[in-house]
């Protein structure tokens, strides 16, 4: 059968309408806020760096709690919680990013970034820019990465909370990787700010997490109170950004450890 131009144009129009309908069906909103420490933050516990002169000279610092002069809290994680059988609409803009690799680097004898965000099945490149070898241990991956080397892996299963990243050669190194079945997650920057965009509208359960032993339990978020897991239910409105403002994190919950 030979398709006439009018039929082809009609088909294309239907495809455009279908795509537009799919994108607008969920309707999208956003969330943002800033995490600050309420009270005197704990003093960093010095790391015991006794192996490889390069690492000793680099003198890496304890990053388990990073607080700015104004109290801003970095490296906290905010993400949507899904139940075991729950699904969530994902904005089309995120689809292409799923194939883009996320890089976790061994740099200066610490993990960069300290907290890595990756979707289940997304390529994860474990890199080593240091002149010494590192053994990166994350999920089922546990291999030596030589100086200047890198290897690609992936984590297929989401985790309820961030999983630890360690180096068996340099036990003072520690980081975290959060693996989710969706892209709706963020880490707080050095100034404590975080933002998640293009979230499907509706009531959503959000987890606020930090590696401190007290976590984020009982955190007051946007007029609501998080439970012992740091979970709070928030409503995302279509076409709007839910601004949570300044969220105070009790200093006592950030007691440092390694």
Phi, psi and omega in degrees: 000135179263124180273130179281159179305324182294323179292318179297318179295321180295319179297317179297321180296319179297319180296318179295316179298319180297317180295316179299318179297319181295321181291320185273350185301315183279324188065145193233147177223192182211169179219146175207164180182185179217129181261127179228149181275131179261104183113182181282120181290154179294150178281141181299138174273121182302141178279147176268100182252101186236007183231138181070117183301326178302314180294320179299317180292325179290331177050059180300149183255161177289118182255016182294334173221116179243111184236131178282171181298332180267010178091000181297139183252119179264163173068017169276157184237138176234129181204158178282133177265130174246141173290171185303324182251008182282150174234159178218140176293140179242129180300139181306332180298337182273345186298316181293329183291340180297332180273348181281131181288148173258137184252129172242115188253143166268104187222123181066027180062036167209165184273133180233116001283167179294322175237120182256137178250129182211146176274152178301132181084352180285140179300133178237116180263120177262117191240154176224103179266001179279158177277007177237155179285152176228151175248104183270124184240104180215128183059229179274355181274129179206084184222157174280131175250112183292165178306129179076004183264172175202157177215150182254136177216186174202157178242117189273343185244132178291156179237148182294327179223165178303142178260151185282152174239128181226169175234117182292336179283322181237087187295349178282348180278133178206139176211190181217152174231127175258124180245123180228162179273014181208168183266006188273078181206154181205152172252149178284138181281182181301329180271008177085356184278152175213158179203141175229126185248166174055047177271135176297135184297152178132182178282130183227145175266123180248141174255131172252121187228143171214149185290349176302149185300335179275353180057221180232027182296145179064018178292138177268118186231115176053041179085353178251169180237128180288151178276191184295341178269357184083018182264140178215144179266128180230151180257123177262124181258140181300132177075008182234157174250120177281108181266109182277355178066214181271120181254121184271127179254118180303128181301328182297334182281355185252020180311127190282149175204187177220000000 
